């Protein structure tokens, strides 16, 4: 049964936020070798990418945006 599992990194947005998030999960594979992501995980998310294995993200879009304080 373990051979039918695959580790993936999922990059996504929560529907109520623009913060780019990611999680490393292990899911079953279908016959084509693609990860089968359960509907319960997808709820409330917009999935951007599914990467094979554990990915170490060094910088994401928005990580270096500074808040605008006292402009004008």
LINWODA-V970573 format. One record per backbone hydrogen bond with DSSP energy under -1.0 kcal/mol. NH is the residue of the N-H (numbers start at 1). CO is the residue of the C=O. Records with the same first field share a line. If there is no record, write none. Layout:
# LINWODA-V970573
NH->CO ; CO
This chain:
# LINWODA-V970573
4->1
5->2
6->27
8->25
9->51
10->23
11->49
12->21
13->46
15->44
17->14
21->12
23->10
25->8
27->6
29->4
30->34
33->30
36->28
42->38
43->39
45->42
46->13
48->11
49->11
51->9
53->7
63->60
65->62
